[in-house]
C-alpha cells in the first residue's frame, strides 16, 4: 500500500471520535506489523465505519514477541513497534480520520525471567532479592523458597545443565538465550557456590508444578504475576499508559484478565479515577447465568458473552443431538474422557487442581494451616494439612464460574456466598469421616473473608479466588473443550459446550438486560483468542443443521484417507480434525496440522506439552497431510458446497447480530471479509490487508444514502463480498447515528407469526433500525420457503440498506411476509425514515 498521511481519506468522517466507540477494530501488533503498518490501514478502516483502532499490548515486551502480553517494562512504548513516536504518529493519523485508539492493558503479569537489560523491575529483584525496591511488585512467597525465587528455566536437573552456564560481563549466561544478574562479589566464585549465592534458584522446569513460589498467569511459568492492588505498584506500572490517556493519545482501554487480580473492583475503581472514566472493557468470561459485578467501573466485558448468545441462537439443538450420538458411536469415548460433558469437566478439573496447580494449592494449604493453628477460638484447630488440602481442592473444583469476588473491606455478595456454600457442601462428600470434613468449613469461611484480619487471612482470600480463575481456564477451556468435541463451534471461549443452544427468547432477554445495564459493553465473534474464527464456526453451525450429511460424509472421508494409506492415531482426535478441516476450507497441512497438534496436546489423552509422544505426533501429522489435506480434500470441498446456503445464512446472521445488538462491536483484523482461522497461532497470522482495503474503498450499498449498485440478474456475489458490504453498511449506520445504538437506543424484540416464525429472529433499535435474520435456514429451505410466516414490522417507511428496496407499513401490527423481507438474502437491515 502507498504511504498514508494525516489527511483524511475520501468517505471518512473527520469529526472528533466519540467518547464511547461506535465500533472498534482489533489489530495484532508485532515487529513485522508495527505502528507504521497500522497507520497505513487507517483510511480503509475509517471508510469501513470504524471509530476506534483496538491495539494489542504496546508496552515493551520480550524481544520478538508476536503478541505483547509478555511485558518486560511498563515505562516504555515498545521500540520494536516504533516506540512512542510511532504511536503518536498513528494517533494523529487516526484523529485526522475521526478515529481514536484503544490500548490493550496487561495489569496481571509480566515476563520472567526478564530477557532485557539491567534496569528492568524483575532484573532488580533477581539482583537484590527481597531487599529490592521492586520486590513488592511481585506475588512471591519468599518463605516457601527459603528466601530465594525459584526460576524453573532449565531443560534438566541443575547438575546436568552446568555445562551451559558461563559468566560474562558480571552476568550469568545460560547458552545464548538467557542472561541473569549476579550478586556483587560472586562472579569469581566456583559455579556451585556462585549458584547458591544468588537471590534466585535455577531449577529444572519440571519443579514448577510443585515447587514454584511465585504466582503466575494460569500455568505459564514465564509470566510472573504483579501485585497491582498495591498503590505504589499500580502507579509504577500504569504511569505511562495513564499519561498517554491524559494526553489524548489513547482513547479507550481493554483490560486483560482482571480475574487474575486480587481486587478487580478496587482496581477498576482506581483506574477509572485516574483516567477520568475513559471507556474501558474487561476481558471477563461470564458463566451461564453469571452477571458482571455491578461495582466494576467499566463499560462492560470484551464480549464473549455476546459471542455465546449469537452462536447459541444459531445452533440447531436437535441437529446437535444427532451429531452427539454419532460422535459417541464414532469415538467410543469414555464418559469422563470426552463421552459426557459434565463427567469430562469433573475429571479435567480434578487433574488440573491436583497436578498443574499443585504449587498454588500448596500455598493456600500453608496459609490455611497457619490461620487454623492460631485460631483463638480453637474451633478450627487440629485440621490436618491433608484435610485442608483436600477441602481446598474440592471446593475449588466445585465452583461453577471463574471465581468469587469477596472484597477485603466488606462482605461477599449474596450470590457469591450462596455459591461458596454450595461448593463447600459438594466438597464435604470427598471425605469418608464426617468430622474430618469440617476442614471444608474453615476453607469456606476463609474464602468468604470471615476469620478476621491478618496477612495469612487476606492472602488466602485473594489467592483462593485467583487460583479458582486459573483452574477454570485450564480445566474447562484448555482441557475439557478439547476432550468433548461433538460440535467444535460450541467449544469456544465463554461457551457452554454441554448445552450451547440458546432459545430466541433467551437471546432477547440477554440483549434487553445488556441495553439496560451495560449499553457500552463489547461484542465479539472473532478475536485473537477464539479457538476458531466466526467463519469457521459458521460452517460448523451449518453442519449442526445437517447431521445426516455428516453421518454420510464421515465414513467416506475415513475410507478415502485409508485408501491413501493413512489412518488417524485415534478416532477421537480424527473427529475433531475432520471438523476443523471442513471449517477451515483450505487443505493446508501446516495450519491444520498445527491446530491438530495443539488439540492433541491440550486434550492430553495420548500426548501432551510436557510428555509428548513423538510416534503419536508423527502419525497425526501424516494423517493430516495425506487425509484431510490430501486424498479426502475433494470430499470435504463437496460437503462444504452442500452446506453453502446454510453457511451463508449463519455467516451473515453472525455479522448482522453482532453489529446491531446492544454493545460496541469489536472486529478482529481481516474479518470484515471472510477470514477462516483456527486456534492461535493460526488466528494471529499476518492478514492480507491490502486486498481487503482496496475492495472496501469501492462504493458500498447504502453509503451516505446513495443508492446501492445493483448486480445484473444472474451475476453472482460471493460470500466474502456480501459479508464485507453488510459490515460496511452496518458500521456506517452506527457511525452516522450513534444515538440509535447507544444508551437510549431501545432494544425491542419483533415477533414473527406463522409456521416458520421460530426461524426468524428480529429486533428494533431506537425504533429506527430493524434487524431481521434467518436462523436454522435448513428448516426454511426444507419447507420450500417461508410460506405464510409474517413479521410484525412497526409502522413507517423502511429502506433496506443492503438492497435499496422501500417498504411502507401503515398499521401497527401489520404482518409483512418474511419471504418479502428476505427475498434476496437471508438477512436484512432496514432503516425507518422520517
JOWOKA-V613212 format. One line per field, one symbol per residue. ss: DSSP state (H for helix, E for strand, C for the rest). Layout:
ss: ???
This chain:
ss: CCCCCCCCCCCCCCCCCCCCCCEEEEECCECCECHHHHHHHHHHHHHHCCCEEEECCCECECCCCCCCCCECCCCCECHHHCHHHHHHHHHHHHHHCCCEEEEEECCCEEECCCCCCCCCHHHHHHHHHHHCCCHHHECECCCCCCCCEEEEEECCCHHHHHHHEEEECCEEEECCCEEEECCCCCCCCCHHHHHHCCCEEEEEHHHHHHHCCECEECCEEEEEEECCCCHHHHHHHHHHHHHHHHCCCCCEEEECCHHHCCCHHHHHHHHHHHHCCCCEEECCCCCCCCCCCCCCCCCEECCHHHHHHHHHHCCCHHHHHHHHHHHHHHHCCCHHHCCCHHHHHHHHHHHHHHHHCHHHHHHHHHHHHHHHHCCCCCCCCCCCHHHHHHHHHHHHHHCCCCCCCCCCCCCCCHHHHHHHHHHHHHHHCCCCCHHHHHHHHHHHHHHCCCCCCCHHHHHHHHHHHHHHHHHHHHHHHHHHHHHCCCCHHHCCCCCCCCCCCCCHHHHHHHHHHHHHHCCCCEECCCCCCCCCCHHHHHHHHHHHCCHHHHHHHHHHHHHHHHHCCCCCCCHHHHHHHHHHHHHHCCCCHHHHHHHHHHHHHHHCCCCCCCCCCHHHHHHHHHHHHHHHHHHCHHHHHHHHHHCHHHHHHHHHHHHHHHHHCCCEEEEECCCCCCCCCCCCCHHHCCCCHHHHHHHHHCCCCCHHHCCCCCCCCCCCCCHHHHHHHHHHHHHHHHHHCHHHHCCCCCEEEECEECCCHHHEEEEEECCCEEEEEECCCHHHHCCCCCCCCEEECCCEEEEECCCCCEEEECCCCCEEEHHHHCCCCCEEEEEEEC
